[in-house]
Amino acid sequence: MYVITTATKKIIALKKRIRCLQGGTSAGKTVGSVQDLVDRCQRDEKPTLTSIVSESFPHLKRGVMRDFLLIMKEHSYFIDNRWNRTDYTYTFETGSKLEFFSADQPGKVRGPRRDRLFINEVNNVPFETFEQLEVRTKEFVILDWNPTNEFWIYEEVIDKRDDVDHIILTYKDNEALDPEIVKSIESRKNRPGWWKVYGLGLLGEVEGKIYKNWKIIDEVPDDARFEGFGLNFGYSNHKTGLVDVYYLNGGYILDERLFALRLKNKDIADAILNKESDKLTIADSAEPKSIDEIKDEGVSIVGAEKGKDSVSNGIQLVQDQQISVTKRSINIIKEYRNYLWQIDKDGKILNVPEQGFHFIMDAIRYKITSLIRPPKKGHHIFRPEKAGFNIEERLTPERKMRRTGQGYSKYRV
């Protein structure tokens, strides 16, 4: 339920041109900002243009844009023919428009002027992009972020300009939070680094980050060599993650293919067969029945080899590689940024990953580990073409449609 919270009231009360919203997890920064902007658009006496921007379009679409649409629909503000699904622009009854675009679109960043601007998770946006957008904004700019580390806003904006409001929000400013989420947040009070950043909303460095220095790239280069898939099973409580892995110039490139709940094994097989490659899929070996069912569909697949210290050793192997991620792989990026080692009550980092942001990370580890350390000699690898499989004959019309890319995007969530 989207209600007016303390966070929303604090955001609305800001008056200066640059409105900096630093805060912890679930503090209501993004939702409060959207509520403020929607209210202003509805009350405008003259038409205005508001821009909402984030680091990439997939990030935008699955984050703040989703919040905007849910808020509009929940409060019965939304009128379907006012939402332009091509330009991602909503036109209010007042004539005011609210548009969405990503910070990696140079034409938009250096494009026409606007009245109001909201940059979501501004710590992932370069300073030059902020400058280009800010100088083209008439009224005010809202910036929000989690203070996981220092970045340009502390060096160039806060305490450097006299037109800046800077507030810190925490989960306690968000009365709309489910009690279970509050309980989950407060259960981490014994972790000083995490609690400082995500609990108290203060600048710090989250301790125990597992992977570092991965690069985000626009897309998979044409000359990258496809190496196969990494697969981690989920169903009702956890999402199934399927990742395409490529090799180029001594490093690996990751491209998210699936991340969704309630996927049947035939759905997973379709997604793999859609690539039209017999490259090997490495899957979670804890699901032998699922592996066999996917294999029966004509997929070249084996379970990941596990054993003592296989998780920590596999993580080390991945971290030793040069890793790039396509910008559309929003769930890979999210897990990468939140994949942490467990920390005990004394603040000691343990050699065990935290649960919660490991689903796609596990799939990546399965595949990359298999490329660096191939399956042991004698480990049977099923090859559909050698077994006499005719994949086309096995596909129903619906599944053929998915292979061609139609009706398939619903599994990228």
C-alpha positions in Angstrom: 0.0 0.0 0.0 1.4 3.4 -1.0 0.7 5.8 1.8 2.1 9.2 2.8 4.9 8.4 5.1 7.3 10.5 7.2 9.8 10.1 4.4 7.3 11.5 1.9 6.6 14.5 4.2 10.3 15.2 4.6 10.9 15.1 0.9 7.9 17.4 0.2 9.2 19.9 2.7 12.6 20.4 0.9 12.9 23.8 -0.7 16.3 24.2 -2.3 17.2 23.5 -5.9 19.3 20.3 -5.2 17.5 17.9 -2.9 19.8 15.1 -1.7 18.2 12.1 -0.2 20.8 9.9 1.4 19.4 6.9 3.2 19.4 3.3 4.2 17.4 0.4 2.8 13.6 0.5 2.6 13.6 4.2 3.7 11.0 5.3 1.2 13.3 7.6 -0.7 12.2 6.5 -4.2 8.5 6.1 -3.5 8.3 9.4 -1.6 10.0 11.2 -4.5 7.6 9.8 -7.0 4.6 10.7 -4.8 5.9 14.3 -4.6 6.4 14.6 -8.3 3.0 13.1 -9.2 1.3 15.5 -6.8 3.1 18.5 -8.4 2.2 17.4 -11.9 -1.5 17.0 -10.9 -1.6 20.5 -9.4 0.4 22.4 -12.0 -1.4 25.5 -13.3 0.8 25.5 -16.4 2.1 22.4 -18.1 5.5 21.2 -17.0 8.0 18.5 -17.9 9.4 16.2 -15.3 12.2 13.7 -16.1 13.0 10.6 -14.0 16.4 9.1 -14.8 18.4 6.0 -13.7 21.6 4.3 -14.8 20.1 2.0 -17.4 16.7 1.4 -18.9 16.2 -2.1 -17.5 17.1 -0.7 -14.0 14.6 2.1 -14.6 11.8 -0.1 -15.9 12.0 -2.6 -13.0 12.5 0.0 -10.3 11.2 3.6 -10.2 9.0 3.2 -13.3 7.3 0.2 -11.7 6.7 2.2 -8.5 5.2 5.1 -10.5 2.7 2.9 -12.4 1.7 1.0 -9.2 1.2 4.3 -7.3 -0.9 5.7 -10.2 -3.1 2.6 -10.4 -3.5 2.0 -6.7 -4.8 5.5 -6.2 -7.0 5.3 -9.4 -5.0 8.2 -11.1 -3.9 6.1 -14.0 -5.7 6.6 -17.4 -4.4 4.2 -19.9 -4.5 6.4 -23.0 -2.4 9.0 -21.2 0.5 6.6 -20.9 2.7 6.5 -24.0 4.3 3.1 -24.0 6.7 4.0 -26.8 8.2 7.1 -25.3 7.5 6.1 -21.7 5.8 9.4 -21.0 2.6 10.1 -19.0 0.5 13.1 -19.7 -1.6 14.4 -16.8 -4.9 16.2 -17.0 -3.1 19.4 -16.4 -1.1 19.0 -19.5 2.1 18.3 -17.5 4.2 15.4 -18.6 6.4 12.9 -16.7 9.0 11.1 -18.8 11.4 8.2 -18.1 14.8 7.7 -19.7 18.2 6.2 -18.8 21.5 8.0 -18.1 23.2 6.0 -20.9 21.2 7.7 -23.6 23.5 10.7 -24.7 20.7 12.2 -26.9 18.4 12.4 -23.9 21.0 13.6 -21.4 22.0 16.5 -23.7 18.5 16.9 -25.0 15.7 19.5 -24.3 15.3 21.3 -21.0 12.9 20.3 -18.3 11.3 21.8 -15.2 12.0 19.0 -12.6 14.4 16.1 -12.5 14.8 13.0 -10.3 17.9 10.9 -10.7 17.3 7.6 -8.9 20.3 5.8 -7.3 22.6 8.7 -8.4 25.7 6.9 -7.1 25.6 4.8 -10.2 25.5 7.8 -12.6 28.7 9.7 -13.6 29.2 13.3 -12.5 29.3 14.5 -16.1 25.9 13.1 -16.7 24.5 14.8 -13.6 26.0 18.1 -14.8 24.4 17.8 -18.2 21.0 17.0 -16.8 21.2 19.6 -13.9 22.0 22.6 -16.1 19.0 21.8 -18.3 16.6 21.7 -15.3 14.6 24.8 -14.4 13.0 24.2 -11.0 14.7 21.5 -8.9 16.6 18.2 -8.9 16.0 15.3 -6.6 18.9 12.8 -6.0 18.7 9.6 -4.0 21.2 6.9 -3.1 22.4 4.4 -0.5 25.7 5.7 1.0 27.7 2.5 0.4 30.8 4.5 -0.4 32.0 8.0 -1.2 31.4 9.3 -4.7 31.2 12.6 -6.5 28.2 14.0 -4.6 30.3 14.3 -1.5 33.1 16.0 -3.3 31.2 18.3 -5.8 27.7 19.0 -4.3 27.2 18.6 -0.6 28.8 21.4 1.4 30.1 22.8 -1.9 27.0 24.7 -3.0 24.6 26.8 -1.1 21.5 25.6 -3.0 21.5 22.1 -1.5 19.2 20.4 0.9 20.7 17.2 2.3 18.6 14.8 4.5 19.2 11.3 5.8 16.3 8.8 5.7 16.0 5.4 7.4 13.5 2.5 7.5 12.0 4.2 10.5 10.8 7.0 8.2 8.8 4.5 6.2 5.7 3.5 8.2 4.4 1.5 5.2 7.0 -1.2 5.7 5.9 -4.7 6.4 6.8 -5.7 10.0 8.7 -8.7 8.7 11.0 -6.4 6.6 11.6 -4.2 9.7 12.5 -7.4 11.7 14.9 -8.5 8.9 16.6 -5.1 8.9 17.0 -4.9 12.6 18.3 -8.5 12.8 21.6 -7.1 11.2 22.3 -4.6 14.0 25.3 -6.8 15.0 27.0 -6.1 11.7 28.5 -2.6 12.2 29.3 -1.9 8.5 26.0 -3.1 7.1 24.0 -1.4 9.9 25.8 1.9 9.5 24.9 2.1 5.8 21.6 0.3 5.4 20.2 0.6 8.9 21.2 4.2 9.8 21.7 5.6 6.3 25.2 6.9 7.1 28.2 7.0 4.8 30.3 3.9 5.2 31.7 0.9 3.4 29.7 -2.3 3.5 32.0 -4.9 4.8 32.3 -8.4 3.3 31.5 -7.6 -0.4 32.4 -10.8 -2.3 32.9 -9.7 -5.9 34.6 -6.4 -6.9 35.6 -4.6 -10.1 33.0 -6.1 -12.5 32.3 -3.9 -15.5 28.9 -3.0 -16.9 28.8 -2.9 -20.7 26.2 -2.0 -23.2 25.8 -5.4 -24.9 27.7 -8.6 -25.8 30.3 -7.8 -28.5 29.8 -9.6 -31.8 33.2 -11.3 -31.6 32.6 -12.7 -28.1 32.5 -16.5 -28.0 29.4 -18.2 -26.4 30.5 -20.7 -23.9 27.2 -22.0 -22.5 24.8 -21.4 -19.6 24.8 -21.4 -15.8 21.6 -22.5 -14.2 20.3 -22.3 -10.6 16.9 -23.8 -9.9 14.1 -22.1 -8.0 10.3 -22.3 -8.2 7.8 -20.7 -5.8 10.0 -19.1 -3.1 13.1 -18.4 -5.1 13.6 -17.4 -8.7 15.2 -19.6 -11.3 18.3 -17.9 -12.7 19.8 -18.7 -16.2 22.8 -16.8 -17.5 24.6 -16.8 -20.8 28.3 -16.8 -20.4 30.7 -15.6 -23.2 34.5 -15.4 -23.5 36.4 -12.5 -25.0 40.0 -11.3 -24.7 40.8 -13.2 -21.6 37.6 -12.3 -19.7 34.0 -13.5 -19.3 30.8 -11.6 -20.2 27.5 -12.4 -18.5 24.1 -11.8 -20.0 21.0 -12.5 -18.1 18.5 -14.8 -19.9 16.0 -15.8 -17.2 15.1 -14.8 -13.7 11.6 -15.7 -12.7 9.4 -17.6 -10.3 7.4 -20.7 -11.1 9.3 -21.8 -14.2 8.6 -25.3 -15.3 11.5 -27.4 -16.6 10.1 -27.2 -20.1 10.2 -23.4 -19.9 13.8 -23.6 -18.9 14.6 -26.0 -21.7 12.9 -23.6 -24.2 15.0 -20.7 -23.0 18.2 -22.8 -23.5 17.1 -24.2 -26.9 16.2 -20.7 -28.0 19.9 -19.9 -28.2 20.3 -22.6 -30.9 23.5 -23.9 -29.4 24.6 -27.2 -28.1 27.0 -25.6 -25.6 26.9 -27.2 -22.2 24.7 -25.9 -19.4 26.0 -26.3 -15.9 23.1 -26.6 -13.4 22.7 -27.0 -9.6 23.4 -30.6 -9.0 21.0 -30.7 -6.0 18.2 -31.0 -8.6 19.0 -34.2 -10.5 15.3 -34.8 -11.4 15.1 -31.4 -13.0 18.4 -31.9 -14.8 17.1 -35.2 -16.3 13.8 -33.6 -17.4 15.6 -30.8 -19.2 18.0 -33.3 -20.7 15.0 -35.2 -22.0 14.0 -32.1 -24.0 17.3 -32.3 -25.9 19.5 -29.9 -23.8 23.2 -30.6 -23.2 23.3 -30.3 -19.4 25.1 -31.6 -16.4 25.1 -30.9 -12.7 27.8 -28.7 -11.1 30.5 -30.6 -9.3 30.3 -30.0 -5.5 32.4 -31.0 -2.6 34.3 -29.6 0.4 35.0 -25.9 0.0 33.6 -25.9 -3.5 31.6 -22.7 -2.9 34.5 -20.7 -1.5 37.0 -22.1 -4.0 34.6 -21.4 -6.9 34.0 -17.8 -5.7 37.8 -17.3 -5.6 38.1 -18.7 -9.2 35.3 -16.3 -10.4 36.9 -13.3 -8.6 40.2 -14.0 -10.3 38.6 -13.5 -13.7 37.9 -10.3 -15.6 34.1 -10.1 -15.5 31.7 -7.9 -17.6 27.9 -7.7 -17.3 25.5 -6.4 -19.9 23.5 -3.4 -18.6 20.2 -5.2 -19.3 21.2 -7.9 -16.8 19.5 -6.0 -13.9 19.2 -8.9 -11.6 22.9 -9.9 -12.0 23.9 -6.4 -11.3 21.7 -6.2 -8.2 23.0 -9.5 -6.8 26.6 -8.5 -7.6 26.2 -5.3 -5.6 24.6 -7.1 -2.6 26.5 -10.4 -2.6 28.2 -10.4 0.9 30.1 -12.8 3.2 28.4 -13.7 6.4 29.7 -11.9 9.5 29.6 -13.3 13.0 28.4 -11.6 16.2 32.0 -10.4 16.8 32.3 -8.7 13.4 34.5 -11.4 11.9 33.9 -12.1 8.2 33.1 -15.8 7.6 34.0 -17.7 4.5 30.3 -18.3 3.8 28.0 -16.2 1.5 24.9 -14.6 2.9 21.6 -15.9 1.7 19.3 -13.7 -0.2 21.4 -12.4 -3.1 23.1 -15.6 -4.3 20.7 -17.1 -6.8 22.2 -15.9 -10.1 25.6 -15.6 -8.4 25.5 -19.4 -7.9 24.6 -20.0 -11.6 27.5 -17.9 -12.7 29.9 -19.7 -10.4 28.7 -23.1 -11.7 29.5 -22.2 -15.3 32.7 -20.2 -14.9 34.1 -22.8 -12.6 33.4 -25.6 -15.1 35.2 -23.6 -17.9 38.3 -23.1 -15.8 38.2 -26.6 -14.3 36.3 -28.8 -16.8 34.2 -31.8 -15.5 36.4 -34.7 -14.4 37.3 -37.3 -16.9 34.6 -39.9 -17.1 31.9 -37.5 -16.2 29.1 -38.2 -18.8 28.0 -35.2 -20.8 24.8 -35.6 -22.8 25.0 -34.4 -26.4 21.6 -34.2 -28.1 22.8 -34.4 -31.6 24.7 -37.6 -30.9 21.6 -39.1 -29.3 19.6 -38.6 -32.4 17.4 -35.8 -31.1 15.6 -33.7 -33.6 14.8 -30.6 -31.6 12.4 -29.0 -34.1 10.2 -32.1 -34.0 9.9 -31.9 -30.3 8.7 -28.3 -30.1 5.0 -27.5 -29.9 3.8 -24.4 -31.7 3.8 -22.4 -28.5 7.4 -23.5 -27.7 8.5 -22.6 -31.3 7.1 -19.2 -30.7 9.2 -18.8 -27.6 12.3 -20.0 -29.6 11.8 -17.1 -32.0 11.6 -14.6 -29.2 7.8 -14.2 -29.2 6.0 -14.5 -25.9 9.4 -14.9 -24.2 10.1 -11.6 -22.5 7.7 -12.3 -19.6 10.5 -14.5 -18.1 12.8 -11.5 -17.8 11.5 -10.0 -14.6 
